[in-house]
Amino acid sequence: MTANSPTALKRPAIIINPAKPVDIDVRALAAKHCSENGWGDPIWLETTKEDPGVGQAKEALKQGADVVIAAGGDGTVRCVAEVLSGGDVPMGLLPFGTGNLLARNLGMDVTDFDGAMAGALAGTERTIDVVRAARNDPDKEQVFLVMAGVGYDATIMADTNEDLKDKVGWLAYVDAGIRNLPGKPVKATIVLDGKTVVHRGVRSVMVGNCGKVQGGLEIFPDAKMDDGLLDVAVLAPRGKFGWFSVVAGMIGKGRGKDTSVEYYQGKSVEITLEHNDDYQLDGDHEGDGKHVLMTIEPGALTIRM
């Protein structure tokens, strides 16, 4: 019986981040659900520090996987999605990370590994948007599914204590956020769908495909991951108590006259900074930069859950 035989069993590929310890036997879990749902043995691929998922996802497709399951955090998910976007092979999720933001925004119970595995093999499918982020300093194009940002939010990701994160989870981001509240704005020019909407000093520009981040905080109240739109939040606190205005603006969803928080929506956004600042994609610090063009690809990724 060959892999192309009509009677051949479908096979999942499981791309697992070995740096994410979990209290379950993942191989036994996969074997159980593959047997119960009539699937063949999984293709197991481990990520590395040098290759956090892109090469493994390409190998999974090369070996003919019928579904590719990202077993890790949002960084692993993002790298797998980079390869699967625009294709016919769906992605499943085993949320083993700290934030698991995509899984949470999809409404998954991130503690139910049985349910996640069963859903990846025999669940329903939905398509979601994917965002392409192209930098020219350095010249690099990547995708993200949840949120990207330049400035303060990316500095938080860069300065989060990893040991503390292992102990207290997403609360480690709060610690980093408090420590980095002081800081200077950077002059930013933001072009949305070809029209300049911002040209002033800001602390952070965040671009979202989903609404919620760590701790259930809703950064983008109108975001939907299948609406074909990017959601942009510009944070520009002023004065000693400027962050109180930011919080008030976020609670009010940016509907007041205060410009400490401004929200925009569009299909593309180009951000140009006066000088390099921190840059993050889906919670992973990606270095720094001063120019990025982000464009939405509606319905580019199929999720099975």
NUFINU-442338 format. One line per 8 residues: number of its first residue (from 1); for each residue y, x, z of C-alpha. Coordinates in nm, 4 decimals, m for minus. Each point is the difference from the previous one (the first is absolute). Last residue first. Layout:
N
NUM> Y,X,Z ~ ... $
END
This chain:
305
305> 2.2716,m1.0299,1.5649 ~ 0.0024,0.1225,m0.3600 ~ 0.3336,0.1474,m0.1072 ~ 0.0999,0.0259,m0.3664 ~ 0.2957,0.2259,m0.0792 ~ 0.2623,m0.0306,m0.2767 ~ 0.1158,m0.3523,0.0814 ~ 0.3642,0.0811,m0.0747 $
297> 0.0852,0.3666,m0.0564 ~ 0.3257,0.0589,0.1869 ~ 0.2269,0.2967,m0.0669 ~ 0.1337,0.2705,0.2297 ~ 0.2283,0.2816,m0.1179 ~ 0.0526,0.2846,0.2462 ~ 0.2745,0.2580,0.0509 ~ 0.0983,0.2129,0.2979 $
289> m0.3262,0.1456,0.1226 ~ m0.1985,0.0848,0.3096 ~ m0.3589,0.0531,0.1010 ~ m0.2599,m0.2702,m0.0567 ~ m0.0203,m0.1436,0.3513 ~ m0.2804,m0.2557,m0.0053 ~ 0.0835,m0.3432,0.1416 ~ m0.0575,m0.1953,m0.3204 $
281> 0.2081,0.2513,m0.1982 ~ 0.2548,0.2206,0.1763 ~ 0.3062,0.2091,m0.0872 ~ 0.2213,0.2153,0.2229 ~ 0.3439,0.0951,m0.1328 ~ 0.1358,0.2214,m0.2764 ~ 0.3720,m0.0167,m0.0729 ~ 0.2510,m0.2460,m0.1449 $
273> m0.2775,m0.2546,m0.0361 ~ m0.1066,m0.1900,m0.3129 ~ m0.2143,m0.3132,0.0286 ~ m0.1118,m0.1916,m0.3091 ~ m0.1411,m0.3484,0.0517 ~ m0.2098,m0.2065,m0.2366 ~ m0.1218,m0.3591,m0.0119 ~ 0.2579,m0.1415,0.2380 $
265> 0.0775,m0.1193,0.3490 ~ 0.2782,0.1018,0.2386 ~ 0.0589,0.0057,0.3734 ~ 0.2912,0.1483,0.1936 ~ 0.0014,0.1204,0.3598 ~ 0.3013,0.1593,0.1722 ~ 0.2117,m0.1923,m0.2535 ~ 0.1052,m0.2683,0.2497 $
257> 0.0870,m0.3237,m0.1825 ~ m0.3107,m0.1841,0.1198 ~ m0.3103,m0.0908,m0.1991 ~ m0.1754,0.3340,0.0449 ~ m0.3210,m0.1561,0.1320 ~ 0.1760,m0.1141,0.3188 ~ m0.2510,0.1957,0.2082 ~ 0.0483,0.2920,m0.2388 $
249> 0.3764,m0.0230,0.0314 ~ m0.0167,m0.0154,0.3785 ~ m0.2206,0.3103,0.0047 ~ 0.2365,0.1835,m0.2338 ~ 0.3009,m0.1123,0.2034 ~ m0.1644,0.1411,0.3122 ~ m0.0600,0.3207,m0.1981 ~ 0.3736,0.0395,m0.0463 $
241> 0.0746,0.0397,0.3680 ~ 0.1659,0.3408,m0.0221 ~ 0.1604,m0.0655,m0.3337 ~ m0.1350,m0.1395,m0.3237 ~ m0.3609,m0.0806,m0.0842 ~ m0.0843,0.0059,m0.3730 ~ m0.3484,m0.1326,m0.0712 ~ m0.0728,m0.1102,m0.3579 $
233> m0.2990,m0.2285,m0.0515 ~ m0.1527,m0.0450,m0.3461 ~ m0.2658,m0.2536,m0.0967 ~ m0.1750,0.0624,m0.3317 ~ m0.1005,m0.2985,m0.2089 ~ m0.3029,m0.1091,m0.2045 ~ m0.0796,m0.2767,0.2494 ~ m0.3515,0.1183,0.0933 $
225> 0.0588,0.2109,0.3088 ~ 0.2503,m0.2437,0.1423 ~ 0.3147,0.1169,0.1742 ~ 0.2556,m0.2505,0.1275 ~ 0.0224,0.1217,0.3619 ~ m0.0056,0.3712,m0.0891 ~ m0.0088,0.2032,0.3210 ~ m0.2289,m0.2317,0.1949 $
217> m0.1173,0.1842,0.3111 ~ m0.3712,m0.0699,0.0567 ~ m0.0361,0.3091,0.2170 ~ 0.0164,0.2306,m0.2989 ~ 0.1265,m0.1502,m0.3267 ~ 0.0220,m0.3519,m0.1409 ~ 0.1571,m0.1339,m0.3193 ~ m0.1971,0.1385,m0.2922 $
209> 0.1115,0.1665,m0.3273 ~ 0.2839,0.1759,0.1739 ~ 0.2749,0.2494,m0.0777 ~ 0.1815,0.1600,0.2917 ~ 0.3326,0.1813,m0.0228 ~ 0.1013,0.1760,0.3205 ~ 0.3003,0.1488,0.1777 ~ 0.2654,m0.1050,m0.2492 $
201> 0.3326,0.1350,m0.1296 ~ 0.1394,m0.1805,m0.3016 ~ m0.0698,m0.1137,m0.3562 ~ m0.2096,m0.3159,0.0051 ~ m0.0631,m0.2736,m0.2595 ~ 0.0142,0.1964,m0.3260 ~ m0.1543,m0.2128,m0.2762 ~ m0.2923,0.1102,m0.2221 $
193> m0.2634,m0.2177,0.1670 ~ 0.1220,0.1238,0.3390 ~ 0.1933,0.3279,0.0099 ~ 0.0470,0.1550,0.3425 ~ 0.2437,0.2881,0.0484 ~ m0.0337,0.1700,0.3357 ~ 0.2282,0.2093,0.2202 ~ m0.2020,0.1338,0.2911 $
185> 0.0547,m0.1203,0.3546 ~ m0.0101,0.2386,0.2955 ~ m0.2466,m0.0143,0.2849 ~ m0.0703,m0.1355,0.3449 ~ m0.2875,m0.2518,0.0002 ~ m0.2575,0.2771,m0.0553 ~ m0.1526,0.0133,0.3476 ~ m0.0151,m0.3782,0.0195 $
177> m0.1825,m0.0288,m0.3317 ~ m0.2483,0.2733,0.0869 ~ m0.0983,m0.1802,0.3205 ~ m0.0208,m0.3317,m0.1844 ~ m0.2261,0.1643,m0.2599 ~ m0.2339,0.1079,0.2815 ~ m0.0271,m0.3693,0.0907 ~ m0.2064,m0.0368,m0.3208 $
169> m0.3130,0.1411,0.1669 ~ 0.0145,0.0904,0.3699 ~ m0.2384,0.2948,0.0358 ~ m0.0559,0.1182,m0.3592 ~ 0.3696,m0.0597,m0.0708 ~ 0.0913,0.2173,0.3000 ~ m0.2034,0.2851,m0.1412 ~ 0.1614,m0.0511,m0.3403 $
161> 0.3555,0.0119,0.1365 ~ 0.2138,m0.1848,m0.2530 ~ 0.2761,0.2201,m0.1448 ~ m0.0680,m0.0363,m0.3730 ~ m0.0687,m0.3716,0.0212 ~ 0.3192,m0.0560,0.2000 ~ 0.1920,0.2116,m0.2517 ~ m0.1235,m0.2361,m0.2715 $
153> 0.1550,m0.2976,0.1805 ~ 0.3281,0.1919,0.0467 ~ 0.0526,0.1105,m0.3591 ~ m0.1961,m0.1049,m0.3057 ~ m0.2507,m0.2821,m0.0099 ~ m0.3220,m0.1432,m0.1290 ~ m0.1820,m0.3178,0.0990 ~ m0.3278,m0.1846,m0.0431 $
145> m0.1866,0.0665,m0.3248 ~ 0.1083,0.3427,m0.1174 ~ m0.0408,0.1930,m0.3221 ~ 0.0717,0.3615,m0.0925 ~ 0.1992,0.1857,m0.2641 ~ 0.1141,0.3604,0.0456 ~ 0.2696,0.2324,m0.1311 ~ 0.1243,0.1594,0.3221 $
137> 0.2846,m0.0904,0.0053 ~ m0.0556,m0.2288,m0.2964 ~ m0.1560,m0.2764,0.2011 ~ m0.1904,m0.2953,m0.1425 ~ m0.1138,m0.2842,0.2258 ~ m0.2318,m0.2566,m0.1557 ~ m0.0369,m0.3213,0.1995 ~ m0.3164,m0.2100,m0.0142 $
129> m0.0110,m0.3782,0.0037 ~ m0.2980,m0.1917,0.1302 ~ m0.2980,m0.1669,m0.1604 ~ m0.2457,m0.2147,0.1895 ~ m0.3771,0.0053,0.0242 ~ m0.2359,m0.1990,0.2190 ~ m0.2666,0.1555,0.2180 ~ m0.3505,0.1235,m0.0774 $
121> 0.0059,0.3782,0.0233 ~ 0.3423,0.0797,0.1463 ~ m0.0120,m0.3176,0.2079 ~ m0.3278,0.0948,0.1660 ~ 0.1410,0.3409,0.0890 ~ 0.3224,m0.1445,0.1408 ~ m0.1836,m0.2688,0.1947 ~ m0.2325,0.2498,0.1600 $
113> 0.2925,0.2298,0.0751 ~ 0.1825,m0.2716,0.1919 ~ 0.2654,0.1942,0.1937 ~ 0.2516,m0.0026,m0.2867 ~ m0.0117,m0.3796,m0.0205 ~ 0.1331,m0.0402,m0.3524 ~ 0.3128,m0.2006,m0.0795 ~ 0.0922,0.1880,m0.3171 $
105> 0.3021,0.1404,0.1821 ~ m0.2354,0.1315,0.2674 ~ m0.2267,0.1678,m0.2575 ~ 0.2980,0.1598,m0.1740 ~ 0.1394,0.1209,0.3313 ~ m0.3128,0.1661,0.1352 ~ 0.2320,0.1621,0.2584 ~ m0.2180,0.2542,0.1765 $
97> m0.2781,0.0238,m0.2580 ~ m0.3616,m0.1197,m0.0253 ~ 0.0572,m0.3128,m0.2090 ~ m0.3089,m0.0411,m0.2220 ~ 0.1606,m0.1363,m0.3150 ~ m0.1408,m0.1007,m0.3381 ~ 0.1431,0.0915,m0.3402 ~ m0.0820,m0.1765,m0.3253 $
89> m0.1086,0.1694,m0.3260 ~ 0.1785,m0.1427,m0.3068 ~ 0.2775,0.2540,m0.0374 ~ 0.3803,m0.0051,0.0210 ~ 0.0031,0.1537,0.3435 ~ m0.3376,0.1524,0.0932 ~ 0.1157,0.3635,0.0025 ~ 0.3182,m0.0357,0.2059 $
81> m0.1760,m0.2639,0.2085 ~ m0.2388,0.2651,0.1332 ~ 0.2941,0.2168,0.1060 ~ 0.1813,m0.2899,0.1656 ~ m0.3075,m0.1163,0.1911 ~ m0.0612,0.3505,0.1346 ~ 0.3601,0.0213,0.1182 ~ m0.0150,m0.3520,0.1437 $
73> m0.2810,0.0969,0.2323 ~ m0.3680,0.0629,m0.0588 ~ m0.2983,m0.1489,m0.1785 ~ 0.1216,m0.0797,m0.3527 ~ m0.2756,m0.2000,m0.1698 ~ m0.0415,0.0393,m0.3764 ~ m0.1812,m0.2904,m0.1681 ~ m0.2389,0.0019,m0.2940 $
65> m0.0406,0.3780,0.0127 ~ m0.0957,0.1582,m0.3343 ~ m0.0366,0.3649,0.0985 ~ 0.3196,0.0897,m0.1874 ~ 0.1801,m0.2788,0.1836 ~ m0.1010,0.1471,0.3354 ~ 0.0938,0.3493,m0.1202 ~ 0.3518,m0.1202,m0.0844 $
57> 0.0246,m0.1578,0.3454 ~ m0.1128,0.3275,0.1600 ~ 0.2615,0.1980,m0.1903 ~ 0.2780,m0.2325,0.1169 ~ m0.1146,m0.0306,0.3608 ~ 0.1631,0.2429,0.2429 ~ m0.0591,0.3111,m0.2126 ~ 0.1110,0.3218,0.1723 $
49> m0.0461,m0.1385,0.3502 ~ m0.3377,m0.1312,m0.1085 ~ m0.1395,m0.3423,m0.0827 ~ m0.3698,m0.0742,0.0224 ~ m0.2043,m0.1724,m0.2725 ~ m0.3093,m0.2148,0.0578 ~ m0.1476,m0.1967,m0.2913 ~ m0.1555,m0.3034,0.1633 $
41> m0.3668,m0.0981,m0.0377 ~ m0.0577,m0.3060,m0.2166 ~ 0.1413,m0.3463,0.0604 ~ m0.1933,m0.3205,0.0652 ~ 0.2382,m0.1493,0.2576 ~ m0.2132,0.0438,0.3129 ~ m0.1154,0.3494,m0.1021 ~ 0.3524,0.1183,m0.0801 $
33> 0.1199,m0.1517,0.3266 ~ m0.2519,0.1823,0.2159 ~ 0.0311,0.3311,m0.1867 ~ 0.3795,m0.0066,0.0358 ~ m0.0145,m0.0578,0.3752 ~ m0.2678,0.2676,0.0418 ~ 0.2164,0.2471,m0.1902 ~ 0.3080,m0.0909,0.2034 $
25> m0.1703,0.0489,0.3363 ~ 0.2737,m0.1400,0.2204 ~ 0.2475,0.1362,0.2533 ~ 0.2410,0.1351,m0.2589 ~ 0.1466,0.3461,m0.0534 ~ 0.2597,0.0339,m0.2813 ~ m0.0167,0.3648,m0.1115 ~ m0.3105,m0.0754,m0.2075 $
17> 0.2117,m0.2070,m0.2425 ~ m0.2511,m0.2072,m0.1902 ~ m0.0250,m0.0946,m0.3640 ~ m0.2820,m0.2512,m0.0240 ~ m0.1269,m0.0651,m0.3510 ~ m0.1796,m0.3296,m0.0449 ~ m0.3040,m0.0402,m0.2218 ~ m0.1183,m0.2987,m0.2021 $
9> m0.3764,m0.0228,m0.0333 ~ m0.1477,0.0608,m0.3433 ~ m0.1556,m0.3077,m0.1613 ~ 0.2361,m0.0004,m0.2973 ~ m0.0903,0.3662,m0.0585 ~ 0.3010,0.2283,m0.0285 ~ m0.0915,0.2093,0.3058 ~ m0.3457,0.0449,m0.1461 $
1> m0.3300,m0.1566,0.1110 $
END
